[in-house]
Amino acid sequence: MSAVSAPALANAMPPIPVTVVTGFLGAGKTTLLRALVQRRQSRRLALLINEFGEVAIDGDLLRAEGDGQGQVQIQDFAHGLIAYGEDEQFVPAMLALASRRAQIDHVLIETSGLALPSAVMEVLQSPELAPHFVLDATLAVVDTPLLLEEAFASGDAVRDATASLFRQQLECADVVVLNKIDGMDEAPLLQAEATVRALAPNVRFLELAYGARLDIRLALGLRLHQAGATVHHHYTPVGMPGERATVAADQRRFNGHAHSGLGAHSHGLSTHKHFHEQDPGWQSFTLRSTAPQDPERLRQAVAAAALAEPILRTKGFVHSAAGPLLLQAVRARVVAAASGQGGTASHDGKHSELVFIGYHPSRSNVARILAERTGADWT
């Protein structure tokens, strides 16, 4: 019997499943991923984190959940261009993961909040990656309160750009995760479901993430794009909208496709031109300060900046007398809390560093507002 070569053995191994996580700015993608990492059980995960900004905030947060045993590998892509035509890092990074196939059970890719997941989905089908990876599912995480506030409805230029990108993200998804729903009763949840269905009627499943936690079975191992696979999805029962809404007896009506598995999921490169090509108005910038910050004054300053400028997302680490803080903001909703970590790979804990993302925002005006309200220089 002849010996089997190492490449032949590698080719004989099943492809690595990939879950793509999308969602608009501030939807809670990183928080949801952190919870999945915590409850991964024995799964060995590789995470690729794509951020729009020069500081890798999300990657640092996820590293805080690592076990130090090499079972969670994290790589940052801070340029916001993951898998798009000008990205020269994505394919080599994925091939490097493929070379360690025996040490990886699943790959999770978090796309930028201002990008479409279809770029990743397309490149996964390329000749370079298709032999090694298979798309497991695409999840779109939704900030449910913002959805109910009609923040993703058309209106002015900012709202139009936001609504277009949000809708396209939903259209790419197999599973939509309604996040930030704690305290909501049935009526707003049904309203949110109806809104999602109207925007993207072919979404297969809607799931509820209380406490930003999703059942591990709803995120990993769905095999929705594995041809010929028998797919069993343990999904959260969702009711049908209506005056006398109840949980539907036949939940198969919520499935936009058959459960028997699909072949390749192709959207075409024309559907996911980078947001800079579609609309160069989306911008990000970082402001830093070496002075210790008063958390409440800074929180109010960030909220004031979001009201004065079209800032949709702010995040970063804060240097305060009480210790390092993590600041997270969606529009003018701002929370600053203990970060649970000191210095990180991109932050030394001795200065404040905030990333602002918006639509045609004025960096100088935001810096001025922060300086006036905190009494510290921001540059």
C-alpha positions in Angstrom: 0.0 0.0 0.0 1.5 3.3 -1.1 2.1 6.1 1.4 -0.3 9.1 1.3 1.3 12.5 0.9 0.7 15.3 3.3 -1.0 17.5 0.7 -3.3 14.6 -0.1 -4.2 14.2 3.6 -4.8 18.0 3.8 -7.1 17.9 0.8 -9.0 14.9 2.2 -10.0 16.9 5.3 -13.4 18.6 5.3 -13.4 22.3 4.6 -13.4 24.7 7.6 -16.9 26.2 8.2 -17.0 30.0 8.2 -19.6 32.2 9.8 -19.8 35.8 8.6 -21.2 38.4 11.1 -22.5 41.6 9.6 -24.5 44.5 11.0 -24.6 48.3 11.0 -22.4 50.5 13.2 -23.1 49.8 16.9 -25.4 46.9 16.4 -23.5 44.9 19.0 -21.6 42.5 16.8 -18.5 42.4 19.0 -20.5 42.0 22.2 -22.3 39.1 20.7 -19.1 37.5 19.5 -17.5 37.9 22.9 -20.5 35.9 24.4 -20.0 33.2 21.7 -16.3 33.0 22.5 -17.1 32.6 26.2 -19.5 29.7 25.5 -17.5 28.0 22.7 -17.1 24.9 24.8 -14.3 22.9 23.2 -14.4 24.6 19.8 -11.2 26.0 18.5 -12.0 29.3 16.9 -10.3 31.7 14.5 -11.7 35.3 14.5 -11.0 37.9 11.8 -12.1 41.3 12.9 -12.6 44.1 10.4 -12.9 47.6 11.8 -13.3 51.0 10.1 -10.7 53.1 11.9 -7.0 53.1 12.8 -7.4 51.7 16.3 -8.4 48.0 16.8 -10.9 48.5 19.6 -13.0 45.4 18.9 -10.0 43.1 18.4 -8.7 44.1 21.8 -12.0 43.4 23.5 -12.2 40.0 22.0 -8.7 39.1 23.1 -9.8 39.8 26.6 -11.9 36.6 26.3 -9.0 34.4 25.1 -8.0 31.5 27.1 -4.3 31.7 26.6 -4.3 28.2 25.3 -4.4 29.1 21.6 -8.0 27.9 21.2 -9.1 31.4 20.1 -7.0 33.1 17.4 -7.7 36.7 16.5 -6.5 38.8 13.6 -7.4 42.5 13.1 -8.1 44.1 9.7 -8.3 47.8 10.7 -8.5 49.2 7.1 -12.2 48.5 6.6 -11.6 46.8 3.2 -11.6 43.1 4.1 -12.0 40.9 1.0 -12.6 43.8 -1.4 -10.5 44.0 -4.5 -7.8 46.2 -3.0 -7.4 44.0 0.1 -4.2 42.1 -0.2 -4.4 40.6 3.3 -7.6 38.6 3.4 -6.7 35.6 1.1 -3.2 35.1 2.6 -4.7 35.3 6.1 -7.3 32.6 5.2 -4.7 30.4 3.6 -2.6 30.6 6.7 -5.6 29.4 8.7 -6.1 26.6 6.2 -2.5 25.5 6.7 -3.5 25.0 10.4 -6.7 23.1 9.6 -6.0 20.5 12.3 -6.1 23.2 15.0 -9.2 25.1 13.8 -12.8 24.0 14.1 -14.6 27.2 12.9 -13.8 30.7 11.5 -15.8 33.7 12.5 -15.5 36.9 10.4 -16.8 40.2 11.7 -17.2 42.7 8.9 -17.0 46.4 9.3 -20.3 48.1 10.2 -19.9 50.1 7.0 -19.3 47.2 4.6 -21.3 44.4 3.0 -20.6 40.8 3.8 -21.1 39.7 0.2 -17.4 40.6 -0.5 -16.3 37.9 2.0 -18.9 35.5 0.7 -17.7 35.9 -2.9 -14.0 35.5 -2.1 -14.8 32.3 -0.1 -15.9 30.8 -3.4 -12.7 31.8 -5.2 -10.4 29.0 -6.5 -7.9 29.9 -3.8 -10.2 29.5 -0.8 -13.1 27.2 -2.0 -11.1 24.0 -1.5 -10.4 24.9 2.2 -13.5 26.8 3.4 -17.3 26.6 3.2 -19.7 29.3 4.2 -21.7 28.1 7.2 -24.1 31.0 7.5 -24.2 34.8 7.4 -25.6 36.5 10.5 -26.9 40.2 10.5 -27.0 41.7 14.0 -29.6 44.5 14.4 -29.8 47.3 16.9 -33.6 46.7 17.5 -34.3 50.0 19.4 -32.8 52.0 16.5 -34.8 49.9 14.0 -38.0 50.7 15.9 -37.1 54.4 16.0 -37.0 54.3 12.2 -33.4 55.3 12.2 -32.9 53.2 9.1 -35.7 54.8 7.1 -34.9 57.2 4.2 -34.9 60.9 4.7 -32.0 63.3 4.4 -28.6 62.3 2.9 -27.4 60.7 6.1 -30.5 58.6 6.6 -30.6 57.6 2.9 -27.0 56.4 3.0 -27.7 54.5 6.3 -30.9 53.0 5.1 -29.3 51.7 1.8 -26.4 50.1 3.5 -28.6 48.6 6.3 -31.0 47.1 3.8 -28.2 45.5 1.8 -26.7 44.0 4.9 -30.0 42.4 5.7 -30.4 41.1 2.2 -27.1 39.2 2.4 -28.1 37.5 5.7 -29.4 34.0 6.3 -30.1 34.8 10.0 -31.1 38.2 11.4 -30.4 38.6 15.1 -32.5 41.1 17.0 -30.2 42.5 19.6 -30.6 45.0 22.5 -34.1 43.7 23.2 -33.9 43.3 27.0 -37.1 44.7 28.6 -39.1 44.6 25.3 -42.4 42.9 25.3 -44.0 41.0 22.5 -45.5 44.0 20.6 -42.2 45.8 19.7 -40.5 42.5 18.9 -43.3 41.7 16.4 -43.0 45.2 14.9 -39.3 44.7 14.5 -39.8 41.3 12.9 -42.3 42.8 10.4 -39.9 45.6 9.6 -37.1 43.2 8.9 -39.4 41.0 6.7 -40.5 44.0 4.7 -36.9 45.0 4.1 -35.5 41.6 3.4 -38.3 39.0 2.8 -35.9 36.2 2.0 -34.1 36.1 5.3 -34.4 32.5 6.6 -34.5 33.0 10.4 -35.0 35.7 13.0 -33.4 35.1 16.3 -33.6 36.9 19.7 -30.4 37.8 21.6 -31.3 38.7 25.1 -28.3 40.1 26.9 -26.5 40.0 23.6 -26.3 36.3 24.0 -27.2 33.9 21.2 -27.5 30.1 21.6 -24.2 28.6 20.2 -26.3 26.3 18.0 -27.8 29.3 16.3 -24.4 30.7 15.2 -22.1 27.8 14.6 -22.6 24.6 12.6 -25.8 25.6 10.7 -24.4 24.3 7.4 -26.8 26.5 5.4 -24.6 26.6 2.4 -23.2 23.1 2.4 -24.6 21.4 -0.7 -26.6 18.2 0.1 -26.4 18.6 3.8 -29.3 17.9 6.0 -29.8 21.1 8.0 -31.5 21.2 11.4 -31.9 24.7 12.8 -32.7 25.1 16.5 -34.4 28.5 16.2 -36.3 30.7 18.5 -40.0 30.6 17.9 -41.2 33.9 16.5 -44.8 35.1 16.3 -46.6 36.4 13.3 -47.6 40.1 13.4 -51.3 40.9 13.9 -53.8 42.0 16.5 -54.0 38.6 18.0 -50.4 37.6 17.5 -49.3 34.2 18.8 -46.4 31.9 18.1 -47.0 30.4 14.7 -47.8 26.7 14.8 -45.9 26.1 11.6 -42.6 27.9 12.1 -41.4 26.7 8.6 -43.2 29.7 7.2 -40.3 31.8 8.6 -37.8 29.8 6.5 -37.2 31.7 3.2 -35.5 28.6 1.6 -35.5 24.9 2.0 -33.6 23.3 4.9 -31.8 20.8 2.8 -28.7 22.9 2.2 -27.6 25.1 -0.7 -24.8 25.3 -3.1 -22.6 28.3 -3.5 -24.2 31.6 -2.4 -23.2 34.2 -5.0 -24.1 37.9 -5.0 -21.9 39.1 -7.7 -19.0 41.5 -7.2 -21.2 44.4 -8.4 -23.4 44.1 -5.4 -20.7 44.8 -2.9 -18.6 47.7 -4.1 -16.9 49.2 -1.2 -18.8 51.9 0.6 -16.0 54.4 -0.3 -16.8 53.7 -4.0 -20.6 54.0 -3.4 -20.4 57.0 -1.2 -17.2 58.6 0.0 -19.1 60.4 2.8 -18.5 57.7 5.3 -15.4 58.7 7.3 -13.6 57.8 10.5 -11.1 59.6 12.7 -9.4 59.2 16.0 -9.0 61.8 18.8 -6.6 61.4 21.7 -6.0 63.1 25.0 -3.4 62.6 27.7 -5.4 64.3 30.5 -7.4 62.1 32.9 -11.0 62.3 32.1 -14.1 62.7 34.2 -16.4 59.9 32.9 -19.7 61.9 33.1 -18.3 65.0 31.5 -16.8 63.0 28.7 -20.0 61.0 28.2 -21.9 64.3 27.9 -19.3 65.7 25.5 -19.5 62.7 23.2 -23.3 62.9 23.2 -23.1 66.6 22.4 -20.7 65.9 19.5 -23.1 63.3 18.1 -25.9 65.8 18.2 -23.9 68.5 16.5 -22.2 66.4 13.9 -23.5 63.3 11.9 -21.6 60.9 14.2 -23.2 57.4 14.2 -20.7 55.5 16.2 -18.0 56.3 18.8 -15.9 53.8 20.7 -12.6 53.7 22.5 -10.6 53.4 25.7 -10.6 56.2 28.3 -8.0 57.2 30.8 -9.7 58.2 34.1 -8.7 58.6 37.8 -11.0 55.6 38.5 -9.1 53.4 36.1 -9.4 52.5 32.4 -12.8 52.8 30.9 -14.4 51.5 27.7 -16.6 54.0 26.0 -19.3 52.8 23.5 -21.8 55.1 21.8 -24.4 54.7 19.1 -25.4 58.2 18.0 -26.0 60.2 21.2 -26.5 57.1 23.4 -23.2 56.9 25.3 -22.0 54.4 27.9 -18.7 54.5 29.7 -17.9 51.6 32.0 -14.9 49.8 33.5 -13.1 48.1 30.6 -11.8 45.2 32.7 -8.4 45.6 31.2 -5.5 48.0 31.4 -3.1 48.4 28.5 -3.8 46.4 25.3 -2.0 45.8 22.1 -3.1 49.2 20.8 -3.7 51.1 24.0 -1.3 51.7 27.0 -4.0 52.7 29.5 -2.3 56.1 30.0 -4.3 58.2 27.5 -7.7 58.4 26.0 -8.3 57.3 22.5 -11.7 57.5 20.8 -12.7 56.5 17.3 -15.5 58.5 15.7 -17.4 57.2 12.6 -20.0 59.3 10.7 -21.2 60.7 7.5 -19.3 63.8 6.4 -18.3 64.6 10.0 -16.1 67.6 11.0 -13.1 66.4 12.9 -12.2 69.8 14.1 -15.7 70.6 15.4 -15.8 67.3 17.3 -12.4 68.0 18.8 -13.6 71.5 19.8 -16.7 70.2 21.5 -14.8 67.6 23.4 -12.2 70.2 24.5 -14.8 72.7 25.7 -16.8 70.2 27.6 -14.0 68.2 29.2 -11.5 71.0 29.7 -8.8 68.9 28.1 -7.1 69.0 24.7 -8.2 66.5 22.1 -6.0 66.0 19.0 
